[in-house]
Amino acid sequence: MELRPYEYRDPARLIAEVAGRTPLTEDTAYVVLVDRPATEQRIVTLRRLRTPALVDDYEDARAELYDVMQTLPIPDHPHPLDHSVMTIVVRPGPCVFGPNESCWFMAWRYSNHLTNAYSGDLILVTEHGWCDFMTYEAGHSPVMAA
């Protein structure tokens, strides 16, 4: 089956590559710019956000997401879009999506970044493993760093 341009070819490989580049410590969040996620799935840049992973309101992350998107090396050409942004949220607890992750989705929804990249996908990492919201792929490794 052919993937849509915004779908990730291999979320397990993506989170393993991120974990190889930076420790996934408790209460951190990252934005990963990926070139051609459905085919090459090449990480262009990885940014740790100032906003902690645990947020009470989507406004806590919205402005920073906008600011970060303005500084990422995303090409100006409008079509076809060939970059996507993955958000990685690292927090303790069960590896299931809940109110905290809902705040992150709302933050993306209202960030109004107007860049030429897909956004809104999220991988959750806990001490139990990881889970990708869009594909439901999950694994026991990597985990939140001790």
C-alpha positions as CSV (number, residue, x, y, z in Angstrom):
1,M,0.0,0.0,0.0
2,E,1.4,3.4,-0.9
3,L,1.6,5.9,1.9
4,R,0.3,9.4,1.7
5,P,3.1,12.1,1.7
6,Y,2.5,13.1,5.3
7,E,2.5,9.5,6.7
8,Y,5.7,8.1,8.2
9,R,7.2,5.1,6.6
10,D,8.7,3.7,9.8
11,P,7.8,5.4,13.2
12,A,9.9,2.8,15.1
13,R,13.0,3.8,13.2
14,L,12.2,7.5,13.6
15,I,11.9,7.3,17.4
16,A,15.0,5.1,17.6
17,E,17.0,7.7,15.6
18,V,15.8,10.5,17.8
19,A,16.7,8.5,21.0
20,G,20.1,7.9,19.5
21,R,20.6,11.7,19.1
22,T,19.3,12.9,22.4
23,P,18.3,11.4,25.8
24,L,14.5,11.2,26.1
25,T,14.3,12.6,29.6
26,E,11.2,13.0,31.7
27,D,9.0,16.1,31.0
28,T,10.6,17.1,27.7
29,A,9.1,17.7,24.3
30,Y,10.8,17.8,20.9
31,V,9.9,18.8,17.3
32,V,11.5,16.7,14.6
33,L,11.5,18.0,11.0
34,V,11.5,15.1,8.6
35,D,12.1,15.2,4.9
36,R,9.9,12.9,2.7
37,P,8.4,11.0,5.7
38,A,6.7,8.4,3.4
39,T,9.8,7.5,1.5
40,E,13.2,8.6,2.7
41,Q,12.2,9.6,6.2
42,R,15.3,11.6,6.8
43,I,15.6,13.7,9.9
44,V,16.5,17.3,9.0
45,T,16.6,18.8,12.4
46,L,15.6,18.0,16.0
47,R,14.7,20.7,18.5
48,R,14.0,20.4,22.2
49,L,11.3,22.7,23.2
50,R,11.4,25.0,26.2
51,T,7.8,24.0,26.9
52,P,7.8,20.9,29.2
53,A,5.9,17.8,28.0
54,L,3.3,18.1,30.8
55,V,1.1,21.1,29.9
56,D,-2.2,22.2,31.6
57,D,-3.5,24.2,28.6
58,Y,-2.8,24.2,24.9
59,E,-1.8,27.9,25.2
60,D,1.3,26.7,27.1
61,A,2.8,25.3,23.9
62,R,1.0,27.1,21.0
63,A,3.3,30.2,20.8
64,E,6.5,28.2,21.0
65,L,5.3,25.8,18.3
66,Y,4.6,28.8,16.1
67,D,8.0,30.3,16.8
68,V,9.9,27.1,16.2
69,M,8.1,26.5,12.9
70,Q,9.2,29.9,11.7
71,T,12.9,29.0,12.2
72,L,12.9,25.4,10.8
73,P,14.6,25.0,7.4
74,I,11.4,24.3,5.5
75,P,11.5,25.0,1.7
76,D,9.3,27.9,0.5
77,H,7.8,26.0,-2.5
78,P,4.1,25.4,-1.8
79,H,3.5,22.1,-3.7
80,P,4.1,19.3,-3.2
81,L,4.8,19.4,0.5
82,D,7.7,17.1,1.3
83,H,8.4,17.9,4.9
84,S,6.5,16.8,8.0
85,V,7.0,17.6,11.7
86,M,6.7,15.0,14.4
87,T,6.2,16.0,18.0
88,I,7.7,13.8,20.7
89,V,6.3,14.1,24.2
90,V,8.2,12.4,27.0
91,R,6.3,12.0,30.3
92,P,5.8,9.4,33.0
93,G,2.8,7.2,33.2
94,P,0.9,4.7,31.0
95,C,1.8,4.9,27.3
96,V,-1.7,5.9,26.3
97,F,-2.9,9.2,24.9
98,G,-4.9,11.4,27.4
99,P,-5.6,15.0,28.3
100,N,-2.0,16.1,28.1
101,E,-1.6,14.9,24.6
102,S,-4.9,16.5,23.7
103,C,-3.4,19.8,24.8
104,W,-0.5,19.3,22.4
105,F,-2.9,18.5,19.5
106,M,-4.8,21.7,20.3
107,A,-1.6,23.7,20.4
108,W,-0.7,22.5,16.9
109,R,-4.3,23.3,15.7
110,Y,-4.1,26.8,16.9
111,S,-0.4,27.5,16.3
112,N,-1.3,28.9,12.8
113,H,2.3,28.4,11.7
114,L,1.4,28.7,7.9
115,T,4.6,26.9,6.8
116,N,4.9,24.4,4.0
117,A,5.1,21.3,6.2
118,Y,2.6,18.8,7.6
119,S,2.3,18.9,11.4
120,G,0.1,17.4,14.1
121,D,1.6,13.9,14.4
122,L,2.7,12.9,17.9
123,I,4.8,10.1,19.5
124,L,4.4,9.6,23.2
125,V,7.4,8.1,25.2
126,T,7.1,6.9,28.8
127,E,9.0,4.5,31.0
128,H,6.9,1.7,29.4
129,G,7.8,2.4,25.8
130,W,6.5,4.5,23.0
131,C,3.3,4.9,20.9
132,D,2.6,6.7,17.7
133,F,-0.8,8.4,17.7
134,M,-1.5,8.1,13.9
135,T,-0.4,4.6,13.2
136,Y,-0.9,3.0,16.6
137,E,2.5,1.5,16.3
138,A,4.2,1.0,19.6
139,G,7.2,-0.6,21.2
140,H,9.0,-1.3,24.4
141,S,12.1,0.5,23.4
142,P,13.2,3.3,23.4
143,V,11.8,4.4,26.8
144,M,12.0,7.5,28.9
145,A,15.6,7.9,30.2
146,A,16.0,7.4,33.9
